[in-house]
């Protein structure tokens, strides 16, 4: 999945045989739509040539601290970067970073930046395992530097062991995760505690409708999205209650948790809690139907024969009932998980659902066999009461949670 925004990334290349892998790292980032500035040390250019790095990055190669002095390029590059990555990172460069030495353009740029730093060590086993290198790695880790690898495997010559640079796709994943985390920290600083004084009710997970004591009708919702909304709302200052139905992830420590299992239990909990909350975010996947009769004992094949027929009845429409019973100025957000593959048709389904339910906003979530449920990344559109898309996110659950809260935060 392509990242949700374009990042400005500085990739440093230092002088090790693994420098050839840096070409794949840079190429992958560029093809994903990111702006990549490459800084190569003099030693790196003995392994990978300037024309290659410029062609792959689509930008001029940066090498000399004293080039473009008028622009103070190490400061400019460091200040503009969303993330800095060094791949490969030699033992010598790790020592410089750990001790704040800045004797070339790359190390000066690192010191001139507040961006997250990702390093991918690559060296011979003895160099990696040397106490000095291990001490440097420990110091960098304590400072929050993200260290990717090294892996164990074939090295130069006939040797094999720990010290091999991680594969490019792993490094790229770490770089993008660091960029997102850095952006989130900056966004948090800008938002502050913008939900202070707000009371927010969030539902999460998937309901289970019992068939007998050991079986139930359920769905694939893990509760990750609802838990992310609750966690972000609390982090932004809100007083949060989470109604959790069979969630697969731990709830945040700083929210009140009400555990339920079935749709009827969730309906009862929400009806009781809703009047005391300013905002309701219905992220749970609620079963539309439940078995009409729940068997007291386990259903056995000997009793049913080759066929089993169950009669289902409708569950209460929790979202619609909350809208009907809403208190003044309350903001209610619904969710719609749709498998429709056509974008316009899927959006139309969501618009009709929002109108039918009467909620203020509706989050349209595309789901399928390999989309939406039980995954870290998701794709949503947030629709307002006029059917307009007011937010659109392709990213992780936390990014989606903040996008939802950014819209409802100004509502009073």
CORZIBEL-V405114 format. One line per field, one symbol per residue. ss: DSSP state (H for helix, E for strand, - for the rest). psi: psi as a letter, one per 40 degrees, with the letter a starting at -180 (. if undefined). A space follows every 10 residues. Layout:
ss: ???
psi: ???
This chain:
ss: -------EEE EEE-----HH HHHHHHHHHH H---EEEEEE ---HHH---H HHHHHHH--- -E------HH H-HHHHHHHH --EEEEEEE- HHHHHHHHH- ----HHHHHH H----EEEEE E---HHHHH- HHHHHHHHHH HH---EE--- EEEE-----E EEEE---HHH HHHHHHHHHH HHHHHHHHHH H-------EE EEEEEE--EE EE--EEE--- ---HHHHHHH HHHHH---EE EEEEE----- -----EEEEE --HHHHHHHH HHHH----EE EE--E---EE E--------- HHHH------ -EEE---HHH HHHH------ EEEEEEEE-- --HHHHHHHH HHHHHHH--- EEEEEE-E-- E-----EEEE EEE-----EE EEEEEEHHHH HHHHHHHHH- --
psi: hiieihihhh hhhigidedd dddddddddd deeihhhhhh idddeedhid dddddddfii hhdhdeifdd egddddddde hdihihhihi ddddddddef hgeidddddd deieiihhig ihiiddddeh dddddddddd ddeehhhhai ihahaiaeii ahehiiiddd dddddddddd dddddddddd dbgeeheihh hhiiahihhh daeeiihaie heeddddddd dddddeeihh hhhhgfieii iidfihhhhi didddddddd ddddeeidhh hgeihhhdii hdhhhdihhi ddddaeihhi hiiiiigddd ddddeiiieh hhhiihhieh dhdddddddd dddddddeid ihhhhhiadf icifidiihi hhhaeeeihe ihhhaidddd dddddddede h.
